[in-house]
């Protein structure tokens, strides 16, 4: 039985186009590269990824932003409520400590 950790790519079923966009986004975002990197001649020469335009990258980044916002919004609301509750309790404690 093979217990070695594997790349997530081996578990996700997707078409070639989606996988290509994912790899470009992963490379550019995780290494903090400029978006125009995908259109540079040298980059295209030394990568196995299929060519992609900056406009295509931007389109997919905006779609990804929407997905991420939707997935984290519920967690942020819960944390905001917890933080407000904590601040109220601390403020009451501080005010009661200051009163003679």
C-alpha positions in Angstrom: 0.0 0.0 0.0 1.4 3.4 -1.0 1.2 5.8 1.9 3.2 8.6 0.4 1.5 12.0 0.3 0.4 12.9 -3.2 -0.3 16.1 -5.0 -3.9 17.2 -4.9 -3.9 17.1 -8.7 -4.0 13.3 -8.6 -7.3 13.3 -6.7 -9.1 16.1 -8.6 -10.8 15.3 -11.9 -10.8 18.2 -14.3 -10.3 19.0 -18.0 -7.0 20.0 -19.5 -8.0 23.7 -19.8 -9.0 24.0 -16.1 -5.9 22.2 -15.0 -3.7 24.6 -17.1 -5.4 27.7 -15.7 -4.9 26.3 -12.2 -1.2 25.6 -12.7 -0.6 29.1 -14.1 -2.5 30.7 -11.1 -0.7 28.5 -8.6 2.7 29.4 -10.0 2.0 33.2 -10.4 0.2 33.7 -7.1 2.3 31.5 -4.8 5.6 33.0 -6.1 4.2 36.5 -6.2 4.9 36.9 -9.9 3.5 39.5 -12.2 0.6 38.4 -14.3 2.4 39.3 -17.6 4.8 36.5 -16.8 2.5 34.1 -18.7 2.9 36.0 -21.9 6.7 36.3 -21.8 8.6 34.5 -24.5 11.2 33.0 -22.1 8.5 31.7 -19.7 6.6 30.1 -22.5 9.9 28.6 -23.8 10.8 26.9 -20.5 7.4 25.7 -19.3 5.3 22.8 -20.3 2.1 24.8 -19.6 -0.1 25.8 -22.5 0.0 29.5 -23.4 -2.5 31.8 -21.5 -3.2 35.5 -21.8 -3.2 38.0 -19.0 -6.9 38.7 -19.6 -7.7 35.0 -19.2 -5.8 34.9 -15.9 -7.6 38.0 -14.6 -11.0 36.5 -15.5 -10.2 33.3 -13.6 -8.7 35.3 -10.7 -11.9 37.3 -10.3 -14.0 34.2 -10.4 -11.8 32.6 -7.8 -12.1 35.7 -5.6 -15.9 35.3 -5.6 -15.6 31.6 -4.7 -13.2 32.4 -1.8 -15.3 35.3 -0.5 -18.4 33.0 -0.5 -16.6 30.3 1.4 -15.0 32.4 4.1 -17.9 34.9 4.7 -19.7 32.7 7.3 -16.5 32.2 9.3 -15.8 35.9 9.3 -19.3 36.7 10.6 -18.8 34.2 13.5 -15.5 35.6 14.4 -16.7 39.2 14.2 -19.5 38.3 16.6 -17.0 36.6 19.0 -14.6 39.6 18.8 -17.4 42.1 19.5 -18.6 40.0 22.5 -15.0 39.8 23.8 -14.5 43.6 23.4 -17.8 44.3 25.3 -16.8 42.1 28.2 -13.4 43.7 28.4 -14.8 47.2 28.2 -17.2 46.4 31.0 -14.3 45.0 33.1 -12.1 48.1 32.3 -14.9 50.5 33.2 -15.8 48.7 36.4 -12.1 48.8 37.4 -11.9 52.5 36.8 -15.0 53.4 38.9 -14.2 54.4 42.5 
